[in-house]
């Protein structure tokens, strides 16, 4: 289980570093922009976006913090 504050630390990092969420089921979610995820007390909302506009999302997944195993950083960095 992941702590919401630990995930929030990755979301609010300056500069932001893209990261991958690893679930106990083996599923992964890539977060390439800080606006792709919202952190709650017990879950995350992970958004996937249409094109290059982070204001318009295509779909979202609710991800349980209880079933998260880890977060790892991806290779490329993103500048705001």
mmCIF file of the C-alpha atoms, coordinates in Angstrom:
data_MODEL
# 
_entry.id   MODEL 
# 
loop_
_atom_site.group_PDB 
_atom_site.id 
_atom_site.type_symbol 
_atom_site.label_atom_id 
_atom_site.label_alt_id 
_atom_site.label_comp_id 
_atom_site.label_asym_id 
_atom_site.label_entity_id 
_atom_site.label_seq_id 
_atom_site.pdbx_PDB_ins_code 
_atom_site.Cartn_x 
_atom_site.Cartn_y 
_atom_site.Cartn_z 
_atom_site.occupancy 
_atom_site.B_iso_or_equiv 
_atom_site.pdbx_formal_charge 
_atom_site.auth_seq_id 
_atom_site.auth_comp_id 
_atom_site.auth_asym_id 
_atom_site.auth_atom_id 
_atom_site.pdbx_PDB_model_num 
ATOM 1  C CA . UNK A 1 1  ? 0.000   0.000  0.000   1.00 0.00 ? 1  UNK A CA 1 
ATOM 2  C CA . UNK A 1 2  ? 1.238   3.446  -0.914  1.00 0.00 ? 2  UNK A CA 1 
ATOM 3  C CA . UNK A 1 3  ? 0.873   6.530  1.219   1.00 0.00 ? 3  UNK A CA 1 
ATOM 4  C CA . UNK A 1 4  ? -1.048  9.326  -0.578  1.00 0.00 ? 4  UNK A CA 1 
ATOM 5  C CA . UNK A 1 5  ? 1.540   11.902 0.559   1.00 0.00 ? 5  UNK A CA 1 
ATOM 6  C CA . UNK A 1 6  ? 4.347   9.864  -1.005  1.00 0.00 ? 6  UNK A CA 1 
ATOM 7  C CA . UNK A 1 7  ? 2.532   9.814  -4.364  1.00 0.00 ? 7  UNK A CA 1 
ATOM 8  C CA . UNK A 1 8  ? 1.702   13.510 -4.016  1.00 0.00 ? 8  UNK A CA 1 
ATOM 9  C CA . UNK A 1 9  ? 5.429   14.164 -3.579  1.00 0.00 ? 9  UNK A CA 1 
ATOM 10 C CA . UNK A 1 10 ? 6.051   12.651 -7.028  1.00 0.00 ? 10 UNK A CA 1 
ATOM 11 C CA . UNK A 1 11 ? 3.175   14.632 -8.553  1.00 0.00 ? 11 UNK A CA 1 
ATOM 12 C CA . UNK A 1 12 ? 4.356   17.976 -7.143  1.00 0.00 ? 12 UNK A CA 1 
ATOM 13 C CA . UNK A 1 13 ? 8.099   17.429 -7.671  1.00 0.00 ? 13 UNK A CA 1 
ATOM 14 C CA . UNK A 1 14 ? 9.980   20.364 -9.222  1.00 0.00 ? 14 UNK A CA 1 
ATOM 15 C CA . UNK A 1 15 ? 10.947  19.653 -11.897 1.00 0.00 ? 15 UNK A CA 1 
ATOM 16 C CA . UNK A 1 16 ? 8.288   17.041 -12.546 1.00 0.00 ? 16 UNK A CA 1 
ATOM 17 C CA . UNK A 1 17 ? 9.675   13.613 -13.443 1.00 0.00 ? 17 UNK A CA 1 
ATOM 18 C CA . UNK A 1 18 ? 7.342   11.214 -15.274 1.00 0.00 ? 18 UNK A CA 1 
ATOM 19 C CA . UNK A 1 19 ? 6.670   8.063  -13.288 1.00 0.00 ? 19 UNK A CA 1 
ATOM 20 C CA . UNK A 1 20 ? 5.071   4.634  -13.530 1.00 0.00 ? 20 UNK A CA 1 
ATOM 21 C CA . UNK A 1 21 ? 2.625   3.252  -10.973 1.00 0.00 ? 21 UNK A CA 1 
ATOM 22 C CA . UNK A 1 22 ? 3.023   -0.499 -10.359 1.00 0.00 ? 22 UNK A CA 1 
ATOM 23 C CA . UNK A 1 23 ? -0.039  -2.378 -9.123  1.00 0.00 ? 23 UNK A CA 1 
ATOM 24 C CA . UNK A 1 24 ? -0.137  -5.704 -7.252  1.00 0.00 ? 24 UNK A CA 1 
ATOM 25 C CA . UNK A 1 25 ? -1.992  -7.181 -10.263 1.00 0.00 ? 25 UNK A CA 1 
ATOM 26 C CA . UNK A 1 26 ? 0.983   -6.393 -12.517 1.00 0.00 ? 26 UNK A CA 1 
ATOM 27 C CA . UNK A 1 27 ? -0.838  -3.550 -14.307 1.00 0.00 ? 27 UNK A CA 1 
ATOM 28 C CA . UNK A 1 28 ? 1.049   -0.283 -14.694 1.00 0.00 ? 28 UNK A CA 1 
ATOM 29 C CA . UNK A 1 29 ? -0.021  3.308  -15.272 1.00 0.00 ? 29 UNK A CA 1 
ATOM 30 C CA . UNK A 1 30 ? 2.334   5.898  -16.747 1.00 0.00 ? 30 UNK A CA 1 
ATOM 31 C CA . UNK A 1 31 ? 2.010   9.461  -15.473 1.00 0.00 ? 31 UNK A CA 1 
ATOM 32 C CA . UNK A 1 32 ? 3.811   11.756 -17.930 1.00 0.00 ? 32 UNK A CA 1 
ATOM 33 C CA . UNK A 1 33 ? 2.376   15.071 -16.722 1.00 0.00 ? 33 UNK A CA 1 
ATOM 34 C CA . UNK A 1 34 ? 1.306   16.223 -13.233 1.00 0.00 ? 34 UNK A CA 1 
ATOM 35 C CA . UNK A 1 35 ? -2.204  16.950 -14.520 1.00 0.00 ? 35 UNK A CA 1 
ATOM 36 C CA . UNK A 1 36 ? -2.638  13.266 -15.410 1.00 0.00 ? 36 UNK A CA 1 
ATOM 37 C CA . UNK A 1 37 ? -3.302  12.233 -11.808 1.00 0.00 ? 37 UNK A CA 1 
ATOM 38 C CA . UNK A 1 38 ? -5.353  13.363 -8.822  1.00 0.00 ? 38 UNK A CA 1 
ATOM 39 C CA . UNK A 1 39 ? -4.464  12.018 -5.385  1.00 0.00 ? 39 UNK A CA 1 
ATOM 40 C CA . UNK A 1 40 ? -7.177  11.098 -2.885  1.00 0.00 ? 40 UNK A CA 1 
ATOM 41 C CA . UNK A 1 41 ? -7.042  9.585  0.599   1.00 0.00 ? 41 UNK A CA 1 
ATOM 42 C CA . UNK A 1 42 ? -7.553  6.007  -0.593  1.00 0.00 ? 42 UNK A CA 1 
ATOM 43 C CA . UNK A 1 43 ? -7.256  6.139  -4.364  1.00 0.00 ? 43 UNK A CA 1 
ATOM 44 C CA . UNK A 1 44 ? -5.852  7.952  -7.383  1.00 0.00 ? 44 UNK A CA 1 
ATOM 45 C CA . UNK A 1 45 ? -7.624  9.099  -10.499 1.00 0.00 ? 45 UNK A CA 1 
ATOM 46 C CA . UNK A 1 46 ? -5.307  8.498  -13.449 1.00 0.00 ? 46 UNK A CA 1 
ATOM 47 C CA . UNK A 1 47 ? -6.296  10.308 -16.649 1.00 0.00 ? 47 UNK A CA 1 
ATOM 48 C CA . UNK A 1 48 ? -5.284  9.631  -20.235 1.00 0.00 ? 48 UNK A CA 1 
ATOM 49 C CA . UNK A 1 49 ? -5.405  12.636 -22.531 1.00 0.00 ? 49 UNK A CA 1 
ATOM 50 C CA . UNK A 1 50 ? -6.370  13.301 -26.127 1.00 0.00 ? 50 UNK A CA 1 
ATOM 51 C CA . UNK A 1 51 ? -3.463  14.739 -28.087 1.00 0.00 ? 51 UNK A CA 1 
ATOM 52 C CA . UNK A 1 52 ? -1.239  17.352 -26.493 1.00 0.00 ? 52 UNK A CA 1 
ATOM 53 C CA . UNK A 1 53 ? -3.898  19.157 -24.441 1.00 0.00 ? 53 UNK A CA 1 
ATOM 54 C CA . UNK A 1 54 ? -3.888  18.076 -20.774 1.00 0.00 ? 54 UNK A CA 1 
ATOM 55 C CA . UNK A 1 55 ? -7.143  19.999 -20.260 1.00 0.00 ? 55 UNK A CA 1 
ATOM 56 C CA . UNK A 1 56 ? -9.076  17.430 -22.344 1.00 0.00 ? 56 UNK A CA 1 
ATOM 57 C CA . UNK A 1 57 ? -9.003  13.858 -21.045 1.00 0.00 ? 57 UNK A CA 1 
ATOM 58 C CA . UNK A 1 58 ? -10.101 10.795 -22.975 1.00 0.00 ? 58 UNK A CA 1 
ATOM 59 C CA . UNK A 1 59 ? -10.665 8.393  -20.073 1.00 0.00 ? 59 UNK A CA 1 
ATOM 60 C CA . UNK A 1 60 ? -9.797  7.856  -16.426 1.00 0.00 ? 60 UNK A CA 1 
ATOM 61 C CA . UNK A 1 61 ? -9.124  4.981  -14.057 1.00 0.00 ? 61 UNK A CA 1 
ATOM 62 C CA . UNK A 1 62 ? -9.647  4.843  -10.313 1.00 0.00 ? 62 UNK A CA 1 
ATOM 63 C CA . UNK A 1 63 ? -6.580  3.203  -8.768  1.00 0.00 ? 63 UNK A CA 1 
ATOM 64 C CA . UNK A 1 64 ? -6.618  1.952  -5.162  1.00 0.00 ? 64 UNK A CA 1 
ATOM 65 C CA . UNK A 1 65 ? -3.635  3.038  -3.064  1.00 0.00 ? 65 UNK A CA 1 
ATOM 66 C CA . UNK A 1 66 ? -4.052  -0.232 -1.159  1.00 0.00 ? 66 UNK A CA 1 
ATOM 67 C CA . UNK A 1 67 ? -3.222  -2.209 -4.311  1.00 0.00 ? 67 UNK A CA 1 
ATOM 68 C CA . UNK A 1 68 ? -0.262  -0.056 -5.374  1.00 0.00 ? 68 UNK A CA 1 
ATOM 69 C CA . UNK A 1 69 ? 3.102   -1.738 -4.919  1.00 0.00 ? 69 UNK A CA 1 
ATOM 70 C CA . UNK A 1 70 ? 5.532   0.953  -6.025  1.00 0.00 ? 70 UNK A CA 1 
ATOM 71 C CA . UNK A 1 71 ? 6.305   4.002  -8.134  1.00 0.00 ? 71 UNK A CA 1 
ATOM 72 C CA . UNK A 1 72 ? 9.303   4.158  -10.470 1.00 0.00 ? 72 UNK A CA 1 
ATOM 73 C CA . UNK A 1 73 ? 10.563  7.110  -12.494 1.00 0.00 ? 73 UNK A CA 1 
ATOM 74 C CA . UNK A 1 74 ? 10.569  6.982  -16.285 1.00 0.00 ? 74 UNK A CA 1 
ATOM 75 C CA . UNK A 1 75 ? 13.558  7.988  -18.399 1.00 0.00 ? 75 UNK A CA 1 
ATOM 76 C CA . UNK A 1 76 ? 12.514  11.367 -19.814 1.00 0.00 ? 76 UNK A CA 1 
ATOM 77 C CA . UNK A 1 77 ? 11.834  14.501 -17.797 1.00 0.00 ? 77 UNK A CA 1 
ATOM 78 C CA . UNK A 1 78 ? 9.123   17.091 -18.464 1.00 0.00 ? 78 UNK A CA 1 
ATOM 79 C CA . UNK A 1 79 ? 9.542   20.816 -18.081 1.00 0.00 ? 79 UNK A CA 1 
ATOM 80 C CA . UNK A 1 80 ? 6.652   23.115 -17.313 1.00 0.00 ? 80 UNK A CA 1 
# 
